Amino acid sequence: DAGTARLIVREMADTLSLDLVGKGLKTGRMGLMVGYDTASLDPKRLEDCETPLLRTLAENAAAHYDGPVSVDRYGRRVPK
């Protein structure tokens, strides 16, 4: 849910901030980019260089995902 996601992002930002302080560095801002793996619903889209373990995990995730799915403008199945 959104509350859990917010908590995880805050913890990640805190950890990154503490890493910067530990290295004696500082910054004026941090950014976050959120995306999704386009192959998570279609493991056949994975690159040939992917490890067998990653391929197995993707196949398992695709088999067990039961949420809503839509098609993006590139014709890929994506979580809605």
C-alpha positions in Angstrom: 0.0 0.0 0.0 1.0 3.7 -0.2 1.9 4.0 3.4 4.4 1.1 3.2 5.9 2.4 0.0 6.3 5.8 1.6 8.0 4.3 4.6 10.4 2.3 2.4 11.3 5.3 0.4 12.0 7.4 3.5 14.2 4.6 4.9 16.1 4.4 1.7 16.6 8.2 1.6 17.8 8.1 5.3 20.3 5.4 4.5 21.6 7.2 1.5 21.9 10.4 3.5 23.8 8.7 6.2 26.1 7.1 3.6 26.9 10.6 2.2 27.6 12.0 5.7 29.8 9.0 6.5 31.9 9.8 3.4 32.0 13.5 4.3 29.9 14.5 1.3 26.8 16.7 1.0 24.2 17.5 -1.6 21.4 20.0 -2.1 18.9 17.5 -3.3 18.2 13.9 -3.9 15.9 12.5 -6.6 13.9 9.3 -6.9 12.8 7.6 -10.1 10.1 4.9 -9.9 9.6 2.6 -12.7 8.7 -1.0 -13.4 10.3 -4.0 -15.1 8.7 -4.4 -18.5 9.6 -8.1 -18.5 7.9 -8.9 -15.2 4.7 -10.0 -16.9 6.3 -11.4 -20.0 9.6 -13.2 -19.2 10.2 -13.9 -22.9 11.1 -10.2 -23.2 14.2 -10.7 -21.0 17.6 -10.1 -22.6 19.5 -13.3 -23.5 22.3 -12.2 -21.1 20.0 -12.5 -18.0 20.9 -15.2 -15.5 18.9 -18.4 -15.2 17.9 -17.3 -11.7 16.5 -14.0 -12.8 14.6 -15.7 -15.6 13.1 -18.2 -13.1 12.1 -15.4 -10.7 10.5 -13.5 -13.6 8.6 -16.6 -14.7 7.4 -17.2 -11.2 6.3 -13.6 -10.7 4.4 -13.6 -14.0 2.7 -16.9 -13.1 1.5 -15.6 -9.8 0.5 -12.0 -10.6 -3.3 -11.7 -10.5 -3.7 -7.9 -10.5 -5.1 -5.8 -13.3 -3.2 -5.6 -16.5 -3.3 -3.2 -19.4 -1.3 -2.7 -22.6 1.0 0.3 -23.0 1.6 2.2 -26.2 4.4 -0.2 -27.2 2.1 -3.2 -27.0 3.6 -4.6 -23.8 1.5 -6.0 -21.0 2.0 -3.9 -17.9 0.5 -3.8 -14.4 -2.4 -1.3 -14.4 
